[in-house]
């Protein structure tokens, strides 16, 4: 029995020491010539969308007070109601993400129909944007 306890203790110590030899971990970066979708696309779909929603139109316009307004027309490609959540995050003139992001808006999309989404920035520093679309979680 004593040898079993000693063997288990040695295994635990060995695993602990082996685990400590790993890291610190380096951040993952993109290969040269590639970039994040958030740098190249206006609409980012969550993985759970799976071709159920498509963008018909997307555009932006400056409001009279200098804030940026974004518009997207989303189409439900399925034969049933879809509940999606949409959010916009704004970027400044240099393309840097700002803390100016909208709350997630829940939209019920009827089968095989288009629905519009519209939102605007909180200040006039926003010059670009990313719209994120995901299916609402149904737990």
N, C-alpha and C positions, 0 to 999 in steps of 0.2 A: 504494500500500500504506500509505503514511504517513497519507493522508487517511482510510482505512478504520479504522486504529488510533485516530486522533483522534476519529472519529465514534463508535466503540464506547465509548471512554473518556468522551466527553461524555454519551452515553446512560446509562452506568452511574452517573456522578456525578448526573445529573438524577434518576434513579430513587432514588438514595440520599437526595438532598435532599427529594424528594417524600415518601418514606416517613417522614422525620423530621418532616414537618409534621403528620402525623396523631397523635392521642392527646394527652395520656393519655386512655384510654378510661374512660367513666363506667360504673358498674355498672348492670346492667339491673334495674329495679324493676317491681313489679306496678302495674297501673293502679288508680286509686282504686276501692274496692269489690270488688277481687279479691284473692285470696291464694293461697299455695302449697297444694298438696294435703296437704303434711305438716303444715299447720295445721288442716285440716278433716277429714281421713280417718284411720282407724285402720290400714287396709291400703293399702300402696302397691305396685302391680305394676310391674315393669320392662317396658319396651317389648317385650321378646322373648316375653312370656307370650301375647299375642295371643288372649285368650279361651279358652285351654287349661285354665286353672285358675280356679275361683271359690271364694269364701268362703261356707261354709254357716253358720258361727257364729263370733263373736268376743266374748270377754269377758275381764274381769280381776277379780282378787280379792286382798285383802290376806292374806298369810300370818300365822301367829301371831307371828312375829318382826318384823312390820311391813313386810317386803319385798313388792313387787308381783309377782304371778304373772299371766301372760297366757296365754290359750288361744285357738287358732284351729282350726277344722275346715275343711280345704281339700279341694275335690273336683276330681279329674281328669276333665275333660269329653271327653277323647279316648279312642280305642280302643286306645291303646298305652301302655306304661310311660312315665312322665315322671320325670325327675330334676330336682327343684327345690331351690333353696337359700333358706332363710328366716332372717331376722335381726330382732331386736327392739332398738330404741333407746328408752331411757326418757327422760321429761321430768320436771322438778320441778313443784312446785305452781303456779308461774307460767307453765308451758308452755314453758320453756326446755329445749332439748336438753341432756342431761347426757352426760358421757363414759362413762356406764354403758350399754354396748351389748354384746349377746351376739355370739359368733362366728357366722359363717354356718354353719347346719346343713344338711347334705345329706339330702334325703328322697326315697326312691324311691316313687312313687305308682303303684299298679296301675291298669290301664284302668278307667274309669268307676266309681271308688270314692272314698271319703272317707278322709282321713288326718288325724290330729290333730297339732298342734304346740303345745308347751307350754314356757315358759321363765320365769325369774324374775329380778328385779333383784338387784344385788349389795348394795344397802343399802336403808334404809327412807325415803330421800328421794324415791324415784320415786313419782309420783302419776298419771302418764299415760304413753302409749307410742305408738310407730309400729311396725308389723310390715311388713317389706319382703319381697317374694317375687319371685324371678327364676328363669329356667331356668338350669340349670348349663351352662356353656360346654362345647361339644364341639369341640375344635380338631382 
